Amino acid sequence: MLSDLSMDVRYALRSLRKSPAFTLAAVLVLALGIGVTTALFSVVDAVLLRPLPFAEPERLVVLSAEKQQQGRSRYSLPNYEDLASQLTQIRSLTAVSADLFNRTGAGDAEMVRGATVVGDFFGAFGATAALGRTFTGAERDAPVVVLSHARWLKEGGTPQVLGSTLTLSGQPYTVVGVMPPSFQIPNPSTDVWFPFDSLPGAATSRDRTHRGHRAFSVMGRLAPGATLESARHEMTVVGGRLRDEKDTSLVVGVMRFQDLLTRDVGLLLWVLLGAVSLVLLLAAANVAHLQLARAAARERELGIRVALGAGRGRLVRQLLTESLLLALMGGVGGVLLARWTTDLVLMVGGSRLPRASEMGIDGRVLLFALGVTLVTGVGVGLLPALRKSRMSPASVLGRGATEAGRSRAHSVLVVAEVALALMLVCGAGLMLKSFLRLYQADPGLEPAGVLVARLVLPTNQYGSEEKAAAFHQALTARLAARPEVAAVGVGTSLPAGGSIGRAGYWAEGTEDVSPRPHALFNVATPGFLEALKVPLLAGRRLAETDGANAPRVMVISERFAREVFPGLDPLGRRVTFGGSDADGKPLWTTVVGVVRDVAYAGVTAGHEPTVYMTMAQEGASDGQLAVRASGNLAPQSLEAVVREELRAVDSMVALAQVATLEERLSTDLGLPRFRAVLLGAFGVLALVLAAVGIYGVMSYSVAQREHEMGVRMALGARSADVLRLVVGQALRRVGWGLGLGLVGTLSAHRAVEGLLYGMEALDVGVMASVCLLLLVTAWLASWLPARRAAGVDPASVLRGG
């Protein structure tokens, strides 16, 4: 058996060496299909399939609304503590909040991304330090800090970092541990973790005392014997009771942590993997064309082997051996291509995916590539092998096999290629059109000419909201006096600038329902809306006269006015967001202006009802600075101006995330751009492969029918008649392929519905355009061989026939 296999391999290698053009073409096409499929599988494997790097990762859960479209639900610390004391199906319940902190004491103030935690945070994940130790829930107010692996490298990357001091927002912390690179909770950019109650003023902060201040994600581990269903049932009971008694806006729900991480990208990645699978099928169909054509050219050789006693199984094995050798060579090239393609995927937006650092070609991916290679090798070689193993030696050694059987096999492959290409190019067209609509969506402001940055205030100096508001007022006043600045303001959120708060509201004169509806809540200084050039639709914007002792006022968005005051003039109407005045009555806020909708939560999330409260009345600590350049001054040039004035106000405040507003908004399109670029590239590949396949089949058909074409022209057929015959034959096959492709597209349209913006998956314009594009491509691919057929000299053909 081994000697026979060795003989088959040696014979196959000799045969492939004799046909270098065929071998090179087949290997390149297979390498392309296997390479892109392997690269996308490496992404899907890292993000969706590979278990999280924690003990029993399937038991990690997070409290979150199960049907929420983006991100995770947030909780206040009072609600977290109530849940932690009453839930029994979830243990090691912990709360974590990501924020920015000033790192001082080592030169200029530096922004550090930190996570403040409450409870047994590291115990919930079963995580241990790579160096030193972690802290426990019992050290709730200890001034200790754990570094990320990336931060440890910045601090020198030596064991001597343990015991050193890190000053964060004016508070000294002792470094007790370093986490491994795989620990990236709550996000990959986290630099440090430390107990929330170690922050100066934590016990009296709004985070600790206000039930409506939701800044924490809550997660934990299923208790022994508990299931996800039992945890959800208990959360429904306990959460429902707390919602009735203490917080009408409490979110009730439990999800697996892994499901939450991948909720926003799971559908996208499966669609992309399906798309590259179609590319692989197209590549395999092209190689199958080549195999059929080559097998036809070798009929005499194969017939002689049958006549000499080669059995059907022997012949099939020989042809499959050649096919598998081709696939293995293509697989090697595909793995090399996959390494480059994976890097390219990260460059075009894959780095925004969860667990992006784990993407790469490892053992699991190589096993997948080997499996795909073997299946592809058998798939592209089985049809030619079975067809040629059934032939009669008499028919081959005589005049030869008929063309009809060959033509049918090629026709089936062309129909399949066109159908697959239509499905893939339609998907690419939908994504490109969706991205174009996102790109053209009105952000509700004028981003050109605006510099934005994050201000991080030291807690020890600006522990109260009054001090923070005074700092922001002083900085904006100095910047407003500069001739380079047309307008300046500070707000708690910018579009695509991070999370924005939400608060439940109740409009005066309406029924107070439970739970209350929510609106986005942006606390800003006067000048913030002017700096962004958010159009004013009615009333006025926030003003300097709206001080702490003035009547409470707010500016609302167009959608808030439409939903809360339908058909009414909103100016002068009052709304409460909770709290009571000195007389125990609801704390009402009066509407003084209406502005255009702004997509703070991202363009894909759409416009949500939004309110703007003045910082002097509502209070805020850190903020997002927006500075509009005067005249035609480039916004980048304002960074030096801002740093100069910031040093004059307080040199210990860090300026972070400096960018133009246009750059910031472009990051919001990162994921839509990622899927549009990849599906667009796959669509182009599909179109090229389909065109090559049609061209190859028609060239082969013309070569085989050269004698027939000569006879037709000798009998009076004109060149135009031959041209119509060949092109018509190709277009009939393409027509069948388009029909099947449309059926497949209609069947699969729901798979991409959740990835589109502002359009339906069944877009007639896109499908019609793609059909026309494929028809034109097929016409060009068939016209070139047809022109060659029409130029046949009947006399020379008849003499040679």
C-alpha positions in Angstrom: 0.0 0.0 0.0 2.8 2.4 1.0 4.7 1.6 -2.2 1.6 2.2 -4.3 1.1 5.6 -2.5 4.7 6.5 -3.0 4.5 5.6 -6.7 1.3 7.8 -7.0 3.0 10.7 -5.4 6.1 10.5 -7.7 3.9 10.1 -10.7 1.8 13.1 -9.7 4.8 15.3 -9.2 6.2 14.3 -12.6 2.8 15.1 -14.2 2.5 18.5 -12.5 6.1 19.4 -13.5 5.1 18.7 -17.1 2.3 21.3 -16.8 3.9 24.3 -15.1 1.3 26.8 -16.2 -1.6 24.7 -15.0 0.2 23.9 -11.7 1.1 27.6 -11.0 -2.4 28.8 -11.8 -4.1 26.2 -9.6 -1.7 26.7 -6.7 -2.1 30.5 -6.8 -5.9 30.3 -6.9 -6.0 27.8 -4.1 -3.5 29.8 -2.0 -5.8 32.8 -2.3 -8.9 31.0 -1.3 -7.3 29.1 1.6 -5.3 32.1 2.7 -8.2 34.6 3.2 -10.4 31.8 4.8 -7.6 30.9 7.2 -7.0 34.6 8.1 -10.7 35.2 8.9 -10.9 32.0 10.8 -8.0 33.2 13.0 -10.1 36.3 13.8 -13.3 34.3 14.5 -11.4 31.8 16.6 -9.7 34.5 18.8 -12.9 36.5 19.3 -15.8 34.0 19.3 -14.5 30.4 19.7 -11.5 30.4 22.0 -12.4 30.2 25.7 -11.6 33.3 27.8 -8.2 33.0 29.7 -9.9 32.5 33.1 -10.8 29.6 35.3 -14.2 28.2 34.2 -14.9 31.1 31.8 -18.4 29.7 31.1 -19.4 30.6 34.7 -18.5 34.3 34.4 -21.6 36.5 34.1 -22.3 40.2 33.9 -25.5 42.0 35.0 -26.8 43.6 31.8 -30.0 43.9 29.8 -30.0 40.9 27.5 -31.6 42.8 24.6 -29.4 45.9 24.8 -27.9 46.6 21.5 -24.5 48.1 22.5 -22.2 48.0 25.4 -23.2 46.9 28.9 -25.7 48.1 31.5 -24.4 50.4 34.2 -25.3 50.4 37.9 -24.9 52.7 40.9 -22.9 51.6 43.9 -26.0 51.6 46.2 -27.8 49.3 43.8 -24.7 47.1 43.5 -24.5 46.7 47.3 -28.2 45.8 47.5 -27.8 43.2 44.8 -24.6 41.8 46.3 -26.2 41.3 49.7 -29.3 39.6 48.2 -28.2 37.5 45.2 -27.2 33.9 46.1 -26.9 32.4 42.6 -24.0 34.7 41.7 -20.9 34.9 44.0 -17.9 37.2 44.0 -20.1 40.0 42.7 -17.9 43.0 41.8 -18.3 46.4 40.4 -15.8 48.1 38.1 -15.6 51.6 36.6 -13.1 52.8 33.9 -11.9 56.3 34.2 -8.9 58.5 33.5 -6.5 59.7 36.3 -3.6 62.1 36.6 -0.2 60.4 37.2 2.1 63.0 38.9 5.4 63.0 40.6 7.5 61.9 37.5 7.8 65.0 35.4 4.7 66.4 33.6 1.3 65.2 34.6 0.3 62.1 32.6 -3.0 60.6 31.8 -3.4 57.0 33.0 -6.4 54.8 32.2 -7.5 53.2 35.4 -10.2 51.0 36.7 -11.6 51.5 40.2 -13.2 48.3 41.7 -15.4 47.3 44.5 -15.7 43.8 45.9 -13.6 40.7 45.0 -12.7 41.8 41.5 -9.8 39.5 40.8 -11.4 36.6 42.6 -14.5 36.9 40.4 -12.3 36.2 37.3 -10.1 33.7 39.1 -7.1 35.8 38.0 -3.7 35.8 39.6 -0.9 38.3 39.2 2.1 37.4 37.0 4.3 39.3 39.4 3.5 40.1 43.1 -0.1 39.8 44.2 -3.6 41.2 43.6 -5.8 42.9 46.3 -8.9 41.4 47.7 -12.4 42.7 48.5 -11.3 43.1 52.2 -8.8 45.8 51.1 -11.6 48.0 50.1 -9.9 51.3 51.0 -6.2 50.2 50.9 -4.0 52.6 48.9 -2.6 49.7 46.7 -2.5 49.4 42.9 -2.0 46.6 40.4 -0.4 47.4 37.1 -1.2 46.0 33.6 1.6 44.2 31.8 1.8 47.2 29.3 2.0 49.7 32.2 4.7 47.6 33.9 6.8 47.7 30.8 6.5 51.5 30.7 7.5 51.6 34.4 10.8 49.8 33.6 9.6 46.2 33.3 11.6 44.9 36.3 10.5 43.2 39.6 11.8 46.3 41.5 8.5 48.0 40.6 6.8 46.1 43.4 6.7 48.3 46.5 7.2 51.5 44.5 4.8 54.4 44.7 2.5 55.6 42.0 0.7 58.9 42.6 -2.8 58.9 40.9 -4.9 62.0 41.2 -2.9 63.2 44.1 -3.2 59.9 46.1 0.0 57.8 46.6 -0.5 54.1 45.9 1.8 51.2 46.5 2.4 48.8 43.6 1.6 45.3 44.8 1.3 43.3 41.6 1.5 43.1 37.8 -1.2 41.3 35.7 -0.4 39.0 32.8 -0.9 40.4 29.2 -4.1 38.4 28.8 -5.9 40.2 31.6 -7.7 43.2 29.9 -10.8 43.9 32.0 -12.8 46.1 31.6 -10.9 47.0 28.4 -7.6 46.4 26.7 -6.3 49.9 27.4 -6.6 49.7 31.2 -3.3 50.6 32.9 -4.0 50.2 36.6 -6.5 48.7 39.0 -7.1 50.0 42.5 -9.9 50.0 45.2 -12.6 52.6 44.6 -12.8 53.5 48.3 -9.1 54.4 48.4 -9.9 57.5 46.3 -9.9 60.8 48.4 -13.5 61.7 49.2 -14.9 58.4 47.9 -17.2 57.9 50.9 -19.1 61.1 50.2 -18.8 61.1 46.4 -21.8 61.0 44.1 -20.7 57.5 43.0 -21.1 56.2 46.5 -24.2 58.2 47.6 -26.4 58.8 44.6 -28.5 55.8 43.5 -29.1 57.4 40.1 -25.5 57.8 39.3 -24.8 54.7 37.2 -21.0 54.4 36.5 -20.2 50.8 37.3 -20.4 47.5 35.4 -21.3 44.6 37.7 -20.1 41.1 37.1 -19.5 37.9 39.0 -19.3 34.1 38.9 -22.2 31.6 39.0 -22.3 29.9 42.4 -21.7 26.2 42.7 -24.8 24.4 41.4 -26.3 27.6 39.9 -27.1 27.9 36.2 -27.6 30.9 34.0 -31.3 30.4 34.0 -31.5 30.2 37.8 -29.4 33.4 38.1 -31.7 35.2 35.7 -34.8 34.1 37.6 -33.3 35.3 40.9 -32.2 38.6 39.3 -35.7 39.1 38.0 -37.2 38.6 41.5 -34.5 40.6 43.5 -34.1 43.2 40.9 -37.8 43.7 40.4 -38.2 44.2 44.2 -35.4 46.8 44.3 -36.9 48.5 41.3 -40.2 48.8 43.0 -38.8 50.0 46.3 -35.7 52.0 45.5 -34.8 52.7 41.9 -37.4 52.6 39.1 -34.7 52.6 36.5 -32.8 49.6 37.7 -31.8 47.3 34.8 -32.6 43.6 35.3 -30.8 40.9 33.4 -27.9 38.5 33.4 -25.6 37.5 30.5 -22.6 35.3 30.1 -19.5 37.5 30.1 -18.3 36.0 26.8 -21.6 36.7 25.1 -21.5 40.3 26.2 -17.9 40.8 24.8 -19.0 39.5 21.4 -22.6 40.8 21.2 -21.7 43.7 19.0 -19.4 41.8 16.6 -20.6 38.2 16.6 -22.9 38.6 13.6 -20.4 40.6 11.7 -17.6 38.0 12.1 -19.9 35.1 11.1 -21.0 37.0 8.0 -17.4 37.7 7.1 -16.4 34.1 7.6 -19.3 33.1 5.4 -18.1 35.5 2.8 -14.6 34.2 2.6 -16.1 30.7 2.5 -17.8 31.7 -0.7 -14.4 33.1 -2.0 -12.9 29.6 -1.2 -15.8 27.9 -3.1 -15.2 30.2 -6.1 -11.5 29.4 -6.0 -12.2 25.7 -5.8 -14.6 26.0 -8.8 -11.9 27.6 -10.8 -9.4 24.9 -10.1 -12.1 22.3 -10.8 -12.5 23.9 -14.3 -8.7 23.6 -14.8 -8.8 20.0 -13.6 -11.6 19.1 -16.0 -9.8 20.7 -18.9 -6.5 19.0 -18.1 -8.2 15.6 -17.6 -9.8 16.0 -21.1 -6.3 16.7 -22.5 -5.0 13.6 -20.8 -7.8 11.3 -22.0 -5.6 9.3 -24.3 -3.0 8.8 -21.5 -5.7 7.7 -19.0 -7.3 5.4 -21.6 -4.0 3.6 -22.2 -3.7 3.1 -18.4 -7.2 1.6 -18.3 -6.5 -0.6 -21.3 -3.4 -1.9 -19.6 -5.5 -3.0 -16.6 -5.7 0.0 -14.2 -8.9 -0.3 -12.2 -11.3 2.5 -11.5 -10.1 2.8 -7.9 -6.5 3.0 -9.0 -7.3 5.8 -11.5 -9.4 7.7 -8.9 -6.6 7.5 -6.4 -4.0 8.7 -8.9 -6.1 11.7 -9.9 -7.0 12.6 -6.3 -3.3 12.3 -5.3 -2.5 15.0 -7.9 -5.4 17.1 -6.6 -4.3 16.8 -3.0 -0.7 17.7 -3.9 -2.0 20.9 -5.6 -4.1 21.7 -2.5 -1.2 21.1 -0.2 1.0 23.5 -2.1 -1.8 26.0 -2.2 -2.3 25.4 1.5 1.3 26.3 2.3 1.0 29.4 0.2 -2.3 30.1 1.9 -0.9 30.0 5.4 1.9 32.4 4.4 -0.8 34.7 2.9 -2.9 34.3 6.0 -0.1 35.7 8.2 0.0 38.8 6.0 -3.8 39.0 5.7 -4.3 38.8 9.5 -2.0 41.8 9.9 -3.9 43.6 7.2 -7.3 42.9 8.9 -5.9 44.4 12.1 -4.7 47.5 10.2 -8.1 48.2 8.6 -10.0 48.0 11.9 -9.7 44.6 13.4 -7.7 46.0 16.3 -11.1 47.4 17.6 -12.4 43.9 18.0 -12.4 42.3 21.5 -9.3 40.1 22.2 -7.6 41.5 19.1 -4.2 40.9 20.7 -4.8 37.1 20.6 -5.3 37.0 16.8 -2.6 35.2 14.9 -1.6 31.9 13.2 -1.3 29.3 16.0 -1.8 25.5 16.2 -5.6 25.7 16.2 -5.6 27.9 13.0 -3.0 25.6 11.3 -5.2 22.6 12.0 -8.1 24.5 10.5 -6.0 25.4 7.4 -4.9 21.7 7.0 -8.6 20.6 7.2 -9.7 23.2 4.7 -6.8 22.2 2.4 -7.6 18.5 2.5 -11.3 19.1 1.9 -10.6 21.5 -0.9 -8.1 19.0 -2.5 -10.7 16.2 -2.5 -13.5 18.5 -3.6 -11.7 19.9 -6.7 -10.3 16.5 -7.8 -13.3 14.2 -7.1 -15.5 15.2 -10.1 -12.7 14.9 -12.7 -11.5 11.6 -11.1 -15.0 10.0 -11.1 -15.7 11.1 -14.6 -12.5 9.9 -16.1 -12.5 6.6 -14.1 -15.8 5.6 -15.9 -14.6 5.9 -19.5 -14.2 3.1 -21.9 -10.7 2.6 -23.4 -12.2 1.9 -26.8 -13.9 5.3 -26.8 -10.7 7.1 -25.9 -8.4 5.1 -28.2 -10.9 5.6 -31.0 -12.2 9.0 -31.9 -12.5 10.2 -28.3 -15.2 11.0 -25.8 -18.0 13.3 -26.7 -17.9 16.9 -25.7 -21.4 16.9 -24.3 -20.5 15.4 -21.0 -17.6 17.8 -20.6 -19.8 20.8 -21.5 -22.4 19.9 -18.9 -19.8 19.7 -16.1 -18.3 23.1 -17.1 -21.8 24.6 -17.3 -22.7 23.5 -13.8 -19.5 25.0 -12.5 -20.1 28.3 -14.3 -23.6 28.5 -12.9 -22.4 27.8 -9.4 -19.6 30.4 -9.7 -22.0 33.1 -10.9 -24.5 32.3 -8.1 -21.8 32.5 -5.5 -20.3 35.7 -6.9 -23.7 37.3 -7.0 -24.4 36.5 -3.3 -21.0 37.8 -2.3 -21.0 41.0 -4.4 -24.5 41.8 -3.3 -23.3 41.6 0.3 -20.4 43.8 -0.4 -22.6 46.3 -2.2 -25.0 46.5 0.7 -22.1 47.1 3.1 -20.6 49.8 0.9 -23.9 51.6 0.5 -24.6 51.3 4.3 -21.1 52.8 5.0 -21.7 55.6 2.5 -24.9 56.5 4.3 -23.1 56.4 7.7 -20.4 58.6 6.3 -22.9 61.1 5.0 -25.1 61.1 8.1 -25.6 64.5 9.7 -23.7 64.6 13.0 -25.8 67.6 14.1 -22.8 69.8 14.4 -19.9 71.3 12.4 -16.7 69.3 13.2 -14.3 71.2 11.0 -11.9 73.5 12.8 -12.4 72.1 16.3 -9.7 70.7 18.6 -10.9 68.4 21.4 -9.1 66.9 24.4 -9.9 65.2 27.7 -9.2 67.1 31.0 -8.3 64.9 34.0 -8.6 66.7 37.3 -6.6 65.5 40.4 -9.2 64.3 43.0 -7.2 65.7 45.9 -7.4 69.2 44.5 -10.8 69.1 42.8 -12.8 66.7 45.1 -15.9 68.8 45.0 -18.0 69.7 42.0 -17.8 73.4 42.8 -14.0 73.3 42.6 -14.1 71.4 39.3 -16.6 73.9 37.9 -14.4 76.8 39.0 -11.4 75.2 37.2 -13.3 74.8 34.0 -14.6 78.3 34.1 -11.1 79.7 34.7 -9.7 77.7 31.8 -12.4 78.5 29.3 -12.3 82.2 30.2 -8.6 82.3 29.5 -8.9 80.4 26.2 -11.9 82.6 25.1 -9.7 85.6 25.5 -7.1 84.3 23.0 -7.4 85.6 19.5 -6.8 82.2 18.0 -10.0 80.9 19.7 -13.4 81.5 18.2 -15.4 79.6 20.9 -14.6 77.2 23.7 -16.5 75.0 26.1 -16.3 71.9 28.3 -18.9 69.1 28.4 -19.0 65.7 30.0 -19.2 64.0 26.6 -18.4 64.6 23.0 -19.7 62.6 20.0 -17.5 59.4 19.7 -15.6 60.7 22.8 -16.6 58.0 25.2 -19.6 57.1 27.3 -22.3 59.6 28.0 -24.6 59.5 31.1 -28.3 58.6 30.9 -30.9 59.7 33.4 -34.6 58.9 33.9 -36.9 61.9 33.5 -40.5 63.0 34.3 -42.1 65.9 32.5 -44.4 68.2 34.6 -48.1 67.6 33.7 -47.6 64.0 32.6 -48.0 60.7 34.5 -44.9 59.6 36.4 -44.4 56.1 35.0 -42.1 53.3 36.3 -39.5 52.9 35.0 -39.0 56.4 33.8 -37.9 57.0 30.2 -34.2 57.8 29.8 -32.4 60.7 28.0 -28.7 61.3 27.4 -27.4 63.7 30.0 -24.6 66.1 29.0 -23.3 68.6 31.6 -21.6 71.5 29.9 -20.2 75.1 30.3 -21.6 78.0 28.4 -19.8 78.1 25.0 -19.8 74.3 24.6 -22.7 74.2 22.1 -21.2 77.3 20.3 -17.8 75.6 20.0 -19.4 72.6 18.3 -21.7 74.8 16.3 -24.8 72.8 17.2 -27.6 74.7 15.4 -30.1 76.5 17.7 -33.7 75.8 16.7 -35.6 77.7 19.4 -34.9 79.8 22.5 -31.3 80.2 23.7 -28.3 78.3 24.6 -26.7 78.0 28.1 -25.4 81.3 29.4 -23.0 82.7 32.0 -26.0 84.0 33.9 -27.2 80.4 34.6 -25.2 80.2 37.8 -25.5 78.0 40.9 -28.0 80.4 42.5 -30.0 81.0 39.3 -33.2 79.0 38.4 -32.3 75.6 37.0 -32.4 75.5 33.2 -31.5 73.2 30.4 -31.3 73.0 26.6 -32.9 70.0 25.0 -32.4 68.2 21.7 -34.9 68.2 18.8 -35.8 64.6 19.5 -36.4 65.2 23.2 -38.7 68.0 22.3 -40.6 65.9 19.8 -41.0 62.9 22.1 -41.6 64.6 25.4 -43.7 67.6 24.2 -45.3 66.4 21.0 -47.1 69.2 19.2 -46.3 71.7 22.0 -43.9 74.5 22.5 -41.3 73.1 24.8 -39.9 76.5 25.9 -40.7 77.2 29.6 -41.9 73.7 30.3 -40.3 71.8 33.3 -38.8 68.4 33.7 -37.3 66.6 36.7 -34.4 64.1 36.7 -34.9 63.1 40.3 -34.0 64.8 43.6 -36.0 67.3 45.7 -35.8 70.9 46.5 -35.6 72.5 50.0 -39.4 72.1 50.3 -39.3 68.4 49.4 -40.9 69.0 46.0 -39.5 67.5 42.8 -36.4 69.4 41.6 -37.7 70.9 38.4 -35.5 72.2 35.5 -36.9 74.6 32.9 -36.4 74.3 29.2 -34.8 77.4 27.7 -33.7 76.2 24.3 -33.9 73.5 21.6 -30.9 72.5 19.5 -30.3 70.0 16.7 -29.9 66.3 17.5 -26.3 65.1 18.0 -25.3 61.4 17.8 -23.4 61.2 21.1 -23.7 57.4 21.4 -22.4 57.0 17.8 -23.9 57.4 14.4 -25.0 53.7 14.3 -26.9 54.1 17.5 -28.8 57.1 16.0 -30.0 60.2 17.7 -31.3 59.8 21.2 -33.2 62.3 23.4 -30.5 64.6 24.9 -30.5 67.3 27.5 -27.7 69.9 28.3 -27.4 71.1 31.9 -25.1 73.9 33.0 -22.0 72.8 34.9 -22.5 75.5 37.5 -25.9 74.0 38.5 -25.5 70.3 38.0 -21.8 69.8 38.7 -19.2 67.6 37.0 -15.5 66.7 37.6 -13.6 65.7 34.5 -14.7 67.0 31.1 -14.2 67.1 27.4 -12.7 70.3 26.1 -13.8 71.7 22.7 -12.0 74.6 21.2 -13.0 76.1 17.8 -10.2 77.9 15.9 -10.8 81.4 14.6 -10.7 82.2 10.9 -8.9 79.6 8.8 -6.5 78.6 11.5 -5.8 74.8 11.6 -7.3 73.3 14.8 -4.0 71.3 15.4 -2.2 74.6 16.1 -4.5 75.2 19.1 -2.9 72.4 21.1 0.1 74.7 22.1 -2.4 77.5 23.0 -4.4 75.1 25.2 -1.3 73.7 27.0 0.0 77.2 27.6 -3.3 78.3 29.3 -3.7 75.0 31.1 -0.2 75.4 32.7 -1.2 78.9 33.8 -4.4 77.6 35.5 -2.9 74.4 37.0 0.2 72.6 35.7 -0.8 69.4 37.5 -3.8 68.8 35.3 -3.2 66.4 32.4 -4.4 67.0 28.9 -5.2 63.7 27.2 -6.6 62.3 24.0 -5.8 65.5 22.0 -7.3 65.3 18.5 -9.4 67.2 16.0 -13.2 66.6 16.2 -13.1 65.3 12.6 -10.5 62.6 13.7 -12.6 61.7 16.7 -15.8 61.3 14.6 -13.9 59.2 12.1 -13.2 56.6 14.8 -17.0 56.1 15.2 -16.9 54.7 11.7 -14.2 52.2 12.4 -16.3 49.1 12.6 -18.6 49.9 9.7 -15.5 50.8 7.7 -13.9 47.5 8.7 -16.8 45.4 7.4 -17.2 47.5 4.3 -13.5 47.3 3.4 -13.3 43.5 4.0 -16.6 42.6 2.2 -15.8 45.0 -0.6 -12.4 43.3 -1.0 -14.1 39.9 -1.0 -16.6 41.1 -3.5 -13.9 42.2 -5.9 -12.1 38.8 -5.5 -15.4 37.1 -6.2 -16.0 39.2 -9.3 -12.4 38.5 -10.6 -12.6 34.8 -9.9 -16.0 34.5 -11.6 -14.7 36.4 -14.7 -11.6 34.2 -14.8 -13.8 31.1 -14.5 -16.1 32.2 -17.4 -13.2 33.2 -19.5 -11.4 29.9 -18.9 -14.5 27.8 -19.7 -15.3 29.7 -22.9 -11.6 29.6 -24.0 -11.6 25.9 -23.5 -15.0 25.5 -25.2 -13.8 27.5 -28.2 -10.6 25.4 -28.5 -12.6 22.2 -28.4 -15.1 23.4 -30.9 -12.6 24.9 -33.3 -13.4 22.3 -36.0 -17.2 22.9 -35.6 -16.7 26.7 -35.9 -14.7 26.2 -39.1 -17.4 24.0 -40.6 -20.1 26.5 -39.7 -18.2 29.3 -41.4 -17.4 27.2 -44.4 -21.2 26.6 -44.7 -21.9 30.3 -44.8 -22.0 31.4 -41.1 -20.7 35.0 -40.6 -18.3 36.0 -37.9 -21.2 37.9 -36.2 -23.2 34.6 -36.1 -20.3 32.8 -34.4 -19.8 35.6 -32.0 -23.5 35.6 -31.0 -23.4 31.8 -30.6 -20.5 31.7 -28.2 -21.5 34.8 -26.2 -25.1 33.7 -26.1 -24.1 30.3 -24.8 -22.1 31.9 -22.0 -24.8 34.4 -21.1 -27.4 31.6 -20.8 -25.2 29.9 -18.2 -24.7 33.3 -16.5 -28.5 33.8 -16.5 -29.1 30.5 -14.7 -26.4 31.5 -12.2 -27.9 34.9 -11.6 -31.3 33.3 -11.0 -29.9 30.9 -8.4 -27.8 33.7 -6.9 -30.8 35.9 -6.4 -32.6 33.0 -4.7 -29.6 32.5 -2.4 -29.4 36.3 -1.7 -33.1 36.5 -0.8 -32.7 33.5 1.5 -29.7 34.9 3.3 -30.8 38.6 3.5 -31.7 38.4 7.2 -28.1 37.5 8.1 -26.9 41.0 7.2 -29.9 43.0 8.3 -28.4 43.9 11.7 -25.2 45.2 10.1 -26.9 47.8 7.8 -27.6 51.5 8.5 -30.5 53.3 7.1 -31.5 50.7 4.5 -33.1 47.3 4.1 -31.2 44.1 3.3 -33.5 43.6 0.3 -32.2 46.6 -1.7 -33.5 46.3 -5.2 -31.1 49.0 -6.5 -28.0 47.1 -5.2 -29.2 43.7 -6.5 -30.0 45.1 -9.9 -26.7 46.9 -10.1 -24.8 43.7 -9.1 -26.7 41.7 -11.7 -25.9 44.2 -14.4 -22.2 44.2 -13.3 -22.0 40.5 -13.5 -23.7 40.4 -16.9 -21.2 43.0 -18.2 -18.3 41.1 -16.7 -19.6 37.8 -18.2 -20.0 39.4 -21.6 -16.5 40.7 -21.6 -15.1 37.4 -20.3 -16.9 35.5 -23.1 -16.5 38.1 -25.8 -12.7 37.7 -26.0 -12.8 33.9 -26.7 -15.8 34.4 -29.0 -13.9 36.9 -31.1 -11.1 34.4 -31.4 -13.7 31.8 -32.6 -15.1 34.3 -35.1 -11.7 34.8 -36.6 -11.1 31.1 -37.4 -10.0 30.4 -41.0 -12.4 27.7 -42.2 -9.9 26.5 -44.9 -7.1 25.9 -42.5 -9.4 24.2 -40.0 -10.9 21.8 -42.7 -7.4 21.0 -44.0 -6.2 20.2 -40.5 -9.4 18.3 -39.5 
